């Protein structure tokens, strides 16, 4: 029996590919633009061709297609920064249009299935409706002007919270609220000027012959020790059935009762996942790398209780994780990673990789900061594995 073959676009360090490989697929070609991620990918995936380069470049596309013979599935997660609820979203951000390059390759190769992974914020993201009339475009331009002002003010307010050198004045606060109100009023009767990104993605793929379904999957429901919700699109060619993976784990409410009765195992916790390596000395080759911090910051860490962050509240940055439930979403977060539930230190890249369901033999290349980006941006291999198995049944 011939092995099923997969292509991974926007591959990063290779979490998507790793899950498909563990489900029995053969990775034949992958692509990413970032060299550190490419080095990690090639270190951990010995088969297939990795193409380092910009997917918008026609020669890169051509090389991907030329190495795609026998492909059954294309997977990928186009960069999500333009859609992320964690940032200030911009509908004109070119990174939000990279799915078009993904689509062009799917159209050229015509695999039986494709899979797209993206952030949950995609559900509320909109794009301009094409072919607007001049008066409609004028209205949209007015909305964009107000959105640009709102974005600038929100950014300044955020920066002012992090540094005393930037002041967010009372007048600016008033302007921000007025701008929000103006946008709210004008958008009441202009919703037709934009379309949901999710609807647009579906229609674009339907035009090239694919049935498309979309669901939000929580990685914790598939054995990943992390409450990570992601939008998953699955497209099928020529009427092949689309089946999302069945849930294999469930949330536990407390020690006396479960959220619902079933034979499913309870969510995997942080403690279960990383407790055995909490006392290990630093091991750079194993990616168990400690973060050095000053005495003042260390004092703040020691005062930080479980379920709070170093800077108060419940911000994800420097958050001391709950030990007996899955972690919050592991993010790149510019180095502001989780604080260990027991030790007064940052979690190491290896601990974070485990929370992403990477096996210990998956080793990351690059500096510590580059490794943290790779881990945070990856598709959890165990979630990918479950998706791959759901497709295998119909291949």
MOHUSUL-V273772 format. One record per backbone hydrogen bond with DSSP energy under -0.5 kcal/mol. CO is the residue of the C=O (numbers start at 1). NH is the residue of the N-H. E is the energy in kcal/mol with one decimal. If there is no record, write none. Layout:
# MOHUSUL-V273772
co->CO nh->NH e->E
co->CO nh->NH e->E
This chain:
# MOHUSUL-V273772
co->4 nh->26 e->-3.1
co->5 nh->72 e->-2.2
co->5 nh->73 e->-1.8
co->6 nh->28 e->-2.2
co->6 nh->29 e->-0.8
co->7 nh->9 e->-0.5
co->7 nh->75 e->-3.1
co->8 nh->31 e->-2.0
co->9 nh->77 e->-0.8
co->11 nh->14 e->-1.6
co->14 nh->18 e->-2.4
co->15 nh->19 e->-1.9
co->16 nh->20 e->-1.8
co->17 nh->21 e->-2.8
co->18 nh->22 e->-2.3
co->19 nh->23 e->-0.9
co->20 nh->25 e->-2.6
co->21 nh->24 e->-1.7
co->25 nh->27 e->-0.5
co->26 nh->6 e->-2.5
co->26 nh->28 e->-0.6
co->28 nh->49 e->-1.9
co->29 nh->8 e->-1.8
co->30 nh->51 e->-3.2
co->31 nh->10 e->-0.5
co->31 nh->11 e->-2.7
co->32 nh->53 e->-2.1
co->33 nh->35 e->-0.6
co->34 nh->38 e->-2.0
co->35 nh->39 e->-2.4
co->36 nh->40 e->-1.8
co->37 nh->41 e->-2.7
co->38 nh->42 e->-2.6
co->39 nh->43 e->-1.7
co->40 nh->44 e->-1.6
co->41 nh->45 e->-1.5
co->44 nh->46 e->-0.5
co->49 nh->30 e->-2.5
co->49 nh->51 e->-0.5
co->50 nh->52 e->-0.6
co->51 nh->32 e->-1.4
co->51 nh->53 e->-0.6
co->53 nh->55 e->-0.5
co->54 nh->57 e->-2.0
co->57 nh->61 e->-2.3
co->58 nh->62 e->-2.3
co->59 nh->63 e->-2.0
co->60 nh->64 e->-2.3
co->61 nh->65 e->-2.6
co->62 nh->66 e->-2.5
co->63 nh->67 e->-1.0
co->64 nh->67 e->-0.8
co->65 nh->68 e->-1.7
co->68 nh->71 e->-2.0
co->72 nh->112 e->-0.7
co->72 nh->113 e->-2.1
co->73 nh->7 e->-2.2
co->74 nh->115 e->-2.5
co->75 nh->9 e->-2.8
co->76 nh->117 e->-1.7
co->80 nh->83 e->-1.8
co->80 nh->84 e->-1.2
co->82 nh->90 e->-0.5
co->84 nh->87 e->-0.7
co->87 nh->89 e->-0.8
co->90 nh->93 e->-1.8
co->93 nh->96 e->-2.1
co->94 nh->97 e->-1.7
co->95 nh->98 e->-0.8
co->97 nh->100 e->-1.9
co->98 nh->101 e->-0.8
co->98 nh->102 e->-1.5
co->99 nh->103 e->-2.9
co->100 nh->104 e->-2.2
co->101 nh->105 e->-1.6
co->102 nh->106 e->-2.3
co->103 nh->107 e->-2.8
co->104 nh->108 e->-1.7
co->105 nh->109 e->-2.5
co->106 nh->110 e->-3.1
co->112 nh->237 e->-2.3
co->113 nh->74 e->-1.7
co->114 nh->235 e->-2.4
co->115 nh->76 e->-1.1
co->116 nh->233 e->-2.6
co->118 nh->231 e->-2.6
co->119 nh->122 e->-1.7
co->120 nh->123 e->-2.0
co->121 nh->124 e->-1.2
co->122 nh->125 e->-1.1
co->125 nh->197 e->-2.7
co->127 nh->195 e->-2.8
co->133 nh->137 e->-2.7
co->134 nh->138 e->-1.9
co->135 nh->139 e->-1.6
co->136 nh->140 e->-2.3
co->137 nh->141 e->-2.5
co->138 nh->142 e->-1.6
co->139 nh->143 e->-1.9
co->140 nh->144 e->-2.6
co->141 nh->145 e->-2.1
co->142 nh->146 e->-1.9
co->143 nh->147 e->-2.7
co->144 nh->148 e->-2.5
co->145 nh->149 e->-1.9
co->146 nh->150 e->-2.6
co->147 nh->151 e->-2.7
co->148 nh->152 e->-2.2
co->149 nh->153 e->-2.2
co->150 nh->154 e->-2.7
co->151 nh->155 e->-2.3
co->152 nh->156 e->-2.1
co->153 nh->157 e->-2.5
co->154 nh->158 e->-2.3
co->155 nh->159 e->-2.5
co->156 nh->160 e->-2.3
co->157 nh->161 e->-1.0
co->158 nh->161 e->-0.5
co->158 nh->162 e->-0.7
co->159 nh->162 e->-0.8
co->159 nh->163 e->-1.3
co->163 nh->166 e->-0.8
co->165 nh->167 e->-0.5
co->167 nh->169 e->-0.7
co->169 nh->173 e->-1.8
co->170 nh->174 e->-1.9
co->171 nh->175 e->-2.4
co->172 nh->176 e->-2.4
co->173 nh->177 e->-2.0
co->174 nh->178 e->-2.4
co->175 nh->179 e->-2.6
co->176 nh->180 e->-2.4
co->177 nh->181 e->-2.0
co->178 nh->182 e->-2.4
co->179 nh->183 e->-2.5
co->180 nh->184 e->-2.2
co->181 nh->185 e->-2.2
co->182 nh->186 e->-2.7
co->183 nh->187 e->-2.1
co->184 nh->188 e->-0.5
co->185 nh->188 e->-0.8
co->186 nh->189 e->-0.6
co->187 nh->190 e->-0.6
co->190 nh->193 e->-1.9
co->191 nh->194 e->-1.4
co->193 nh->129 e->-2.9
co->195 nh->127 e->-2.7
co->196 nh->200 e->-2.3
co->197 nh->201 e->-2.7
co->198 nh->202 e->-2.1
co->199 nh->203 e->-2.5
co->200 nh->204 e->-2.4
co->201 nh->205 e->-1.9
co->202 nh->206 e->-2.4
co->203 nh->207 e->-1.8
co->205 nh->208 e->-0.9
co->205 nh->210 e->-2.0
co->206 nh->209 e->-1.5
co->209 nh->238 e->-0.8
co->211 nh->236 e->-2.4
co->213 nh->234 e->-2.6
co->215 nh->217 e->-0.6
co->215 nh->232 e->-3.1
co->217 nh->219 e->-0.6
co->217 nh->230 e->-2.4
co->218 nh->221 e->-2.0
co->219 nh->222 e->-1.9
co->219 nh->224 e->-1.8
co->220 nh->223 e->-1.2
co->221 nh->248 e->-2.5
co->221 nh->249 e->-2.0
co->224 nh->226 e->-2.5
co->225 nh->327 e->-1.9
co->226 nh->228 e->-1.7
co->227 nh->229 e->-0.6
co->228 nh->219 e->-2.8
co->229 nh->120 e->-0.7
co->230 nh->217 e->-2.6
co->231 nh->118 e->-2.2
co->232 nh->215 e->-2.1
co->233 nh->116 e->-2.2
co->234 nh->213 e->-2.3
co->235 nh->114 e->-1.8
co->236 nh->211 e->-2.5
co->237 nh->240 e->-1.3
co->241 nh->243 e->-0.6
co->248 nh->265 e->-1.0
co->250 nh->267 e->-2.2
co->251 nh->253 e->-0.5
co->251 nh->259 e->-1.1
co->257 nh->254 e->-1.6
co->265 nh->250 e->-2.6
co->269 nh->273 e->-1.2
co->270 nh->274 e->-2.2
co->271 nh->275 e->-2.0
co->274 nh->277 e->-1.5
co->275 nh->278 e->-1.2
co->277 nh->280 e->-1.1
co->283 nh->286 e->-0.5
co->283 nh->288 e->-2.4
co->284 nh->287 e->-1.6
co->287 nh->289 e->-1.3
co->287 nh->350 e->-1.6
co->288 nh->283 e->-2.3
co->290 nh->292 e->-0.5
co->294 nh->298 e->-2.3
co->295 nh->299 e->-2.0
co->296 nh->300 e->-1.5
co->297 nh->301 e->-2.3
co->298 nh->302 e->-2.3
co->299 nh->303 e->-1.2
co->300 nh->304 e->-0.7
co->301 nh->304 e->-1.2
co->303 nh->305 e->-0.5
co->305 nh->308 e->-1.6
co->308 nh->320 e->-2.8
co->309 nh->312 e->-2.1
co->312 nh->315 e->-0.8
co->313 nh->309 e->-1.1
co->316 nh->319 e->-1.3
co->318 nh->310 e->-1.6
co->319 nh->321 e->-0.8
co->319 nh->339 e->-2.7
co->320 nh->307 e->-2.8
co->322 nh->325 e->-0.7
co->323 nh->271 e->-3.1
co->325 nh->270 e->-1.7
co->327 nh->227 e->-3.3
co->332 nh->335 e->-1.5
co->333 nh->336 e->-2.7
co->335 nh->337 e->-2.1
co->336 nh->318 e->-0.8
co->337 nh->318 e->-0.7
co->338 nh->347 e->-2.7
co->339 nh->321 e->-1.8
co->343 nh->345 e->-1.8
co->345 nh->340 e->-2.6
co->348 nh->352 e->-2.3
co->349 nh->353 e->-2.6
co->350 nh->354 e->-2.1
co->351 nh->355 e->-1.8
co->352 nh->356 e->-1.0
co->353 nh->358 e->-2.6
co->354 nh->357 e->-1.9
co->356 nh->381 e->-0.5
co->359 nh->362 e->-1.7
co->361 nh->363 e->-0.9
co->367 nh->371 e->-2.5
co->368 nh->372 e->-2.3
co->369 nh->373 e->-1.6
co->370 nh->374 e->-2.1
co->371 nh->375 e->-2.6
co->372 nh->376 e->-2.4
co->373 nh->377 e->-2.0
co->374 nh->378 e->-0.7
co->375 nh->378 e->-0.9
co->378 nh->380 e->-0.5
co->380 nh->383 e->-0.6
co->380 nh->384 e->-2.3
co->381 nh->385 e->-2.7
co->382 nh->386 e->-1.6
co->383 nh->387 e->-1.9
co->384 nh->388 e->-2.9
co->385 nh->389 e->-2.2
co->386 nh->390 e->-1.6
co->387 nh->391 e->-1.5
co->388 nh->392 e->-2.2
co->389 nh->393 e->-1.2
co->391 nh->394 e->-1.5
co->392 nh->395 e->-1.5
